[in-house]
């Protein structure tokens, strides 16, 4: 009976490394070995490219006994690596690679409820924390992946990721800290800060009237946080081509871009992120003025809210519906009423404009479901999982462990 290996486990990672070594026939470890059977080589190559978290294979393996090392085994040349790997097609039900729904069901059964309670407590006194928690996950995942690197604080040197100007005004860290403190009392050293961020964002969506959905967990916290790493974050002034490029670099497509931008259906922004569009936009003839794509009446409205030199006044990102999760943001974008340039940019590309139109028409019924899928997809970017030394479960979310 061949043993089964669960994708994402330490055994799967170890097996993956061994397969890659087996395929690297030019390496010293493979010196003098005959080439493996061509059919087996193809199957091994597919697995090595897919990685240890491949979701479309069941994996079983047979490691030959030393006494068999000189024997020919089903066409594998003698001494060829003493390892036969069989990849059997079939869905093994692992969600988003190595992450899985209910990861803490045994190790910390109340983990998700504890995070939900912390978000509810925070929202009871400050409802604006809900969109802030959505933004927190976005800013975490786009830099080094979803590893809680955004939570690290280095107040003396101010060279952590959170100190990058693109993270100006970021909030919600205290909610994550509160949940973490409770979880450390319940299950010390078990629940990662990265998972708390993901769960809190999920709860924030539901608490503003958006879809409810399951979030796969099992992330570990990262071991680095650098100021300049956050330069890759999308900017409020980005053009559609820059936005598409930044999203693609994180494995996200045009649909994800439209759906995740739609998270701006809740929340506000500061005049700081709008001022250049109102007063310092490049115009024909080489001068500076207002973005000519802004309808005149809306431009007057924005200037009345954000006078020259006013960087701090806040205004809704979704005009007329900033407290409720709905498709109003897409309607505003289509009508030219996007507040920040990066939102308005969705109307500047045929591909993204067609998706906006679809979610306001034929695909309207799937908007909530697709938004949830985009959140789960974003939440898997660069996730550190398993027992590798690439991550840890922090004791305190704002600092790396010292041991």
VENNOR-V623273 format. One record per residue. N is the residue number from 0. RES is the residue in three letters. SS is DSSP state (alpha for helix, beta for strand, coil for the rest). NEAR is the number of other ideal C-beta (glycine too) atoms within 8 Angstrom. Layout:
N_RES_SS_NEAR ; N_RES_SS_NEAR
This chain:
0_UNK_coil_2 ; 1_UNK_coil_7 ; 2_UNK_coil_6 ; 3_UNK_beta_7 ; 4_UNK_beta_11 ; 5_UNK_coil_8 ; 6_UNK_coil_15 ; 7_UNK_coil_14 ; 8_UNK_coil_10 ; 9_UNK_alpha_8 ; 10_UNK_alpha_8 ; 11_UNK_alpha_15 ; 12_UNK_alpha_12 ; 13_UNK_alpha_8 ; 14_UNK_alpha_13 ; 15_UNK_alpha_12 ; 16_UNK_alpha_8 ; 17_UNK_alpha_9 ; 18_UNK_alpha_13 ; 19_UNK_alpha_9 ; 20_UNK_alpha_10 ; 21_UNK_alpha_11 ; 22_UNK_alpha_10 ; 23_UNK_coil_9 ; 24_UNK_coil_7 ; 25_UNK_coil_4 ; 26_UNK_coil_8 ; 27_UNK_alpha_4 ; 28_UNK_alpha_6 ; 29_UNK_alpha_12 ; 30_UNK_coil_6 ; 31_UNK_coil_3 ; 32_UNK_coil_10 ; 33_UNK_coil_7 ; 34_UNK_coil_8 ; 35_UNK_coil_12 ; 36_UNK_coil_9 ; 37_UNK_alpha_7 ; 38_UNK_alpha_7 ; 39_UNK_alpha_12 ; 40_UNK_alpha_11 ; 41_UNK_alpha_8 ; 42_UNK_alpha_11 ; 43_UNK_alpha_14 ; 44_UNK_alpha_9 ; 45_UNK_alpha_9 ; 46_UNK_alpha_14 ; 47_UNK_alpha_11 ; 48_UNK_alpha_6 ; 49_UNK_alpha_9 ; 50_UNK_coil_8 ; 51_UNK_coil_11 ; 52_UNK_coil_12 ; 53_UNK_coil_10 ; 54_UNK_coil_9 ; 55_UNK_coil_7 ; 56_UNK_beta_13 ; 57_UNK_beta_9 ; 58_UNK_beta_15 ; 59_UNK_beta_10 ; 60_UNK_beta_12 ; 61_UNK_beta_8 ; 62_UNK_beta_6 ; 63_UNK_coil_11 ; 64_UNK_coil_6 ; 65_UNK_alpha_6 ; 66_UNK_alpha_4 ; 67_UNK_alpha_9 ; 68_UNK_coil_10 ; 69_UNK_coil_5 ; 70_UNK_coil_7 ; 71_UNK_coil_7 ; 72_UNK_beta_8 ; 73_UNK_coil_6 ; 74_UNK_coil_7 ; 75_UNK_beta_11 ; 76_UNK_coil_10 ; 77_UNK_coil_8 ; 78_UNK_coil_9 ; 79_UNK_coil_10 ; 80_UNK_coil_9 ; 81_UNK_coil_9 ; 82_UNK_beta_11 ; 83_UNK_beta_10 ; 84_UNK_beta_12 ; 85_UNK_beta_10 ; 86_UNK_beta_11 ; 87_UNK_beta_8 ; 88_UNK_beta_6 ; 89_UNK_coil_7 ; 90_UNK_coil_5 ; 91_UNK_coil_8 ; 92_UNK_coil_4 ; 93_UNK_coil_12 ; 94_UNK_coil_7 ; 95_UNK_coil_12 ; 96_UNK_coil_12 ; 97_UNK_coil_13 ; 98_UNK_coil_15 ; 99_UNK_beta_12 ; 100_UNK_coil_8 ; 101_UNK_coil_6 ; 102_UNK_coil_11 ; 103_UNK_coil_14 ; 104_UNK_coil_6 ; 105_UNK_coil_4 ; 106_UNK_coil_7 ; 107_UNK_coil_10 ; 108_UNK_coil_6 ; 109_UNK_coil_7 ; 110_UNK_alpha_16 ; 111_UNK_alpha_9 ; 112_UNK_alpha_7 ; 113_UNK_alpha_12 ; 114_UNK_alpha_14 ; 115_UNK_alpha_10 ; 116_UNK_alpha_8 ; 117_UNK_alpha_13 ; 118_UNK_alpha_17 ; 119_UNK_alpha_10 ; 120_UNK_alpha_9 ; 121_UNK_alpha_12 ; 122_UNK_alpha_12 ; 123_UNK_alpha_5 ; 124_UNK_alpha_5 ; 125_UNK_coil_6 ; 126_UNK_coil_6 ; 127_UNK_coil_8 ; 128_UNK_alpha_14 ; 129_UNK_alpha_14 ; 130_UNK_alpha_13 ; 131_UNK_alpha_12 ; 132_UNK_alpha_16 ; 133_UNK_alpha_14 ; 134_UNK_alpha_13 ; 135_UNK_alpha_17 ; 136_UNK_alpha_15 ; 137_UNK_alpha_11 ; 138_UNK_alpha_14 ; 139_UNK_alpha_15 ; 140_UNK_alpha_13 ; 141_UNK_coil_11 ; 142_UNK_coil_13 ; 143_UNK_coil_10 ; 144_UNK_coil_10 ; 145_UNK_coil_16 ; 146_UNK_coil_15 ; 147_UNK_coil_17 ; 148_UNK_alpha_13 ; 149_UNK_alpha_15 ; 150_UNK_alpha_13 ; 151_UNK_coil_13 ; 152_UNK_coil_8 ; 153_UNK_coil_10 ; 154_UNK_coil_5 ; 155_UNK_coil_4 ; 156_UNK_coil_6 ; 157_UNK_coil_8 ; 158_UNK_coil_7 ; 159_UNK_coil_12 ; 160_UNK_alpha_15 ; 161_UNK_alpha_12 ; 162_UNK_alpha_9 ; 163_UNK_coil_12 ; 164_UNK_alpha_4 ; 165_UNK_alpha_9 ; 166_UNK_alpha_13 ; 167_UNK_coil_6 ; 168_UNK_coil_5 ; 169_UNK_coil_12 ; 170_UNK_coil_9 ; 171_UNK_coil_12 ; 172_UNK_alpha_13 ; 173_UNK_alpha_8 ; 174_UNK_alpha_13 ; 175_UNK_alpha_15 ; 176_UNK_alpha_11 ; 177_UNK_alpha_11 ; 178_UNK_alpha_14 ; 179_UNK_alpha_14 ; 180_UNK_alpha_8 ; 181_UNK_alpha_10 ; 182_UNK_alpha_15 ; 183_UNK_alpha_10 ; 184_UNK_alpha_6 ; 185_UNK_alpha_9 ; 186_UNK_coil_11 ; 187_UNK_coil_5 ; 188_UNK_coil_6 ; 189_UNK_coil_10 ; 190_UNK_coil_11 ; 191_UNK_coil_12 ; 192_UNK_alpha_12 ; 193_UNK_alpha_16 ; 194_UNK_alpha_14 ; 195_UNK_alpha_16 ; 196_UNK_alpha_17 ; 197_UNK_alpha_14 ; 198_UNK_alpha_14 ; 199_UNK_alpha_18 ; 200_UNK_alpha_14 ; 201_UNK_alpha_11 ; 202_UNK_alpha_13 ; 203_UNK_alpha_15 ; 204_UNK_alpha_17 ; 205_UNK_alpha_10 ; 206_UNK_alpha_10 ; 207_UNK_coil_12 ; 208_UNK_coil_7 ; 209_UNK_coil_10 ; 210_UNK_coil_9 ; 211_UNK_coil_5 ; 212_UNK_coil_9 ; 213_UNK_coil_5 ; 214_UNK_coil_11 ; 215_UNK_coil_13 ; 216_UNK_beta_15 ; 217_UNK_coil_11 ; 218_UNK_coil_16 ; 219_UNK_beta_13 ; 220_UNK_beta_15 ; 221_UNK_coil_13 ; 222_UNK_coil_7 ; 223_UNK_coil_7 ; 224_UNK_coil_12 ; 225_UNK_coil_8 ; 226_UNK_alpha_10 ; 227_UNK_alpha_6 ; 228_UNK_alpha_13 ; 229_UNK_alpha_12 ; 230_UNK_alpha_7 ; 231_UNK_alpha_8 ; 232_UNK_coil_12 ; 233_UNK_coil_9 ; 234_UNK_coil_8 ; 235_UNK_coil_9 ; 236_UNK_coil_8 ; 237_UNK_coil_12 ; 238_UNK_coil_8 ; 239_UNK_alpha_11 ; 240_UNK_alpha_7 ; 241_UNK_alpha_10 ; 242_UNK_alpha_13 ; 243_UNK_alpha_12 ; 244_UNK_alpha_8 ; 245_UNK_alpha_13 ; 246_UNK_alpha_13 ; 247_UNK_alpha_9 ; 248_UNK_alpha_7 ; 249_UNK_coil_10 ; 250_UNK_coil_6 ; 251_UNK_coil_12 ; 252_UNK_coil_7 ; 253_UNK_alpha_11 ; 254_UNK_alpha_9 ; 255_UNK_alpha_12 ; 256_UNK_alpha_14 ; 257_UNK_alpha_14 ; 258_UNK_alpha_11 ; 259_UNK_alpha_12 ; 260_UNK_alpha_12 ; 261_UNK_alpha_13 ; 262_UNK_alpha_12 ; 263_UNK_alpha_11 ; 264_UNK_alpha_14 ; 265_UNK_coil_15 ; 266_UNK_coil_14 ; 267_UNK_beta_10 ; 268_UNK_beta_11 ; 269_UNK_beta_11 ; 270_UNK_alpha_13 ; 271_UNK_alpha_8 ; 272_UNK_alpha_8 ; 273_UNK_coil_15 ; 274_UNK_alpha_13 ; 275_UNK_alpha_9 ; 276_UNK_alpha_12 ; 277_UNK_alpha_13 ; 278_UNK_alpha_9 ; 279_UNK_coil_7 ; 280_UNK_beta_12 ; 281_UNK_beta_5 ; 282_UNK_coil_9 ; 283_UNK_coil_4 ; 284_UNK_coil_4 ; 285_UNK_coil_4 ; 286_UNK_coil_7 ; 287_UNK_beta_7 ; 288_UNK_beta_6 ; 289_UNK_coil_11 ; 290_UNK_coil_9 ; 291_UNK_coil_6 ; 292_UNK_coil_5 ; 293_UNK_coil_12 ; 294_UNK_coil_7 ; 295_UNK_alpha_6 ; 296_UNK_alpha_6 ; 297_UNK_alpha_10 ; 298_UNK_alpha_11 ; 299_UNK_alpha_8 ; 300_UNK_alpha_8 ; 301_UNK_alpha_13 ; 302_UNK_alpha_10 ; 303_UNK_alpha_6 ; 304_UNK_alpha_8 ; 305_UNK_coil_11 ; 306_UNK_coil_6 ; 307_UNK_coil_5 ; 308_UNK_coil_4 ; 309_UNK_coil_9 ; 310_UNK_coil_7 ; 311_UNK_coil_7 ; 312_UNK_coil_8 ; 313_UNK_beta_7 ; 314_UNK_beta_12 ; 315_UNK_beta_10 ; 316_UNK_coil_14 ; 317_UNK_coil_13 ; 318_UNK_coil_9 ; 319_UNK_coil_7 ; 320_UNK_coil_11 ; 321_UNK_coil_12 ; 322_UNK_coil_6 ; 323_UNK_coil_10 ; 324_UNK_coil_8 ; 325_UNK_coil_8 ; 326_UNK_coil_11 ; 327_UNK_alpha_12 ; 328_UNK_alpha_15 ; 329_UNK_alpha_12 ; 330_UNK_alpha_9 ; 331_UNK_alpha_12 ; 332_UNK_alpha_15 ; 333_UNK_alpha_11 ; 334_UNK_coil_6 ; 335_UNK_coil_11 ; 336_UNK_coil_9 ; 337_UNK_coil_12 ; 338_UNK_coil_12 ; 339_UNK_coil_14 ; 340_UNK_alpha_13 ; 341_UNK_alpha_12 ; 342_UNK_alpha_13 ; 343_UNK_alpha_15 ; 344_UNK_alpha_14 ; 345_UNK_alpha_16 ; 346_UNK_alpha_12 ; 347_UNK_alpha_9 ; 348_UNK_coil_12 ; 349_UNK_alpha_5 ; 350_UNK_alpha_7 ; 351_UNK_alpha_16 ; 352_UNK_alpha_12 ; 353_UNK_alpha_8 ; 354_UNK_alpha_12 ; 355_UNK_alpha_14 ; 356_UNK_alpha_9 ; 357_UNK_alpha_9 ; 358_UNK_alpha_15 ; 359_UNK_coil_10 ; 360_UNK_coil_7 ; 361_UNK_coil_4 ; 362_UNK_coil_9 ; 363_UNK_alpha_9 ; 364_UNK_alpha_4 ; 365_UNK_alpha_8 ; 366_UNK_alpha_12 ; 367_UNK_alpha_8 ; 368_UNK_alpha_8 ; 369_UNK_alpha_12 ; 370_UNK_alpha_14 ; 371_UNK_alpha_11 ; 372_UNK_alpha_8 ; 373_UNK_alpha_13 ; 374_UNK_alpha_14 ; 375_UNK_alpha_13 ; 376_UNK_alpha_12 ; 377_UNK_alpha_15 ; 378_UNK_coil_16 ; 379_UNK_coil_11 ; 380_UNK_coil_13 ; 381_UNK_coil_8 ; 382_UNK_coil_16 ; 383_UNK_beta_14 ; 384_UNK_coil_12 ; 385_UNK_coil_12 ; 386_UNK_coil_5 ; 387_UNK_coil_8 ; 388_UNK_coil_3 ; 389_UNK_coil_6 ; 390_UNK_coil_14 ; 391_UNK_beta_8 ; 392_UNK_coil_10 ; 393_UNK_coil_13 ; 394_UNK_coil_7 ; 395_UNK_beta_7 ; 396_UNK_coil_13 ; 397_UNK_coil_8 ; 398_UNK_beta_9 ; 399_UNK_coil_7 ; 400_UNK_coil_7 ; 401_UNK_coil_3 ; 402_UNK_coil_2
